[in-house]
Amino acid sequence: MALSTSFGGLLAARFFLGVTEAAQVRRVTLFYTLTSLAGAFGGILAYGIGHMSGVAGKHGWFWIFAIEGIAMVLIAGTSFFLIQDFPAQARFLSQRECKTLNALLFDVKGVNCIDLMNPHGILWAMVWPWALWWYVGHFSVVVVYS
C-alpha cells in the first residue's frame, strides 16, 4: 500500500489484503474468545471440584485432575474417530466440496492430499512452511534474550 500512487490503487491494495486475511481474522477471534471462556469456566469448575476434598478419601486436587482428565480422554477419543485426516476421506462432503477443500489445502500448504499420504510428503509438509521457521527463529531469539 505504501507504493500506491492514487486513491484507487490504495483501495485495490486494501481490497486484496482484506481478501487474503479474511479467514484469519475469524479464526484468531474464535481462538482468543474460546481461550478466555475456557479460563473463566475452568476456574469456576476447579473451584467447585476442589471442594470435593474427602470424597472417597481423596484430596480436592485429585478430583480436579481426575474429572478434567477423564473429560479430555473422552473428547480426544471421540475426536480421533470423528475428525477426518483429509478432505478426500470425508464421507459427508460432496465431490465438489472435496475438490474445493483439496485445492485450498494445496494453496495454503503447497502440497496435495495425495502427497501427504506418504511419509516423504508428510515430512515435506512439516519442514516447508517458511512462516513456521520464521516463528521458530523469532521465538528462539526472544527466549535467549529474556
Order of alpha helices (4+ residues) and beta strands (2+ residues): alpha-alpha-alpha-alpha-alpha-alpha
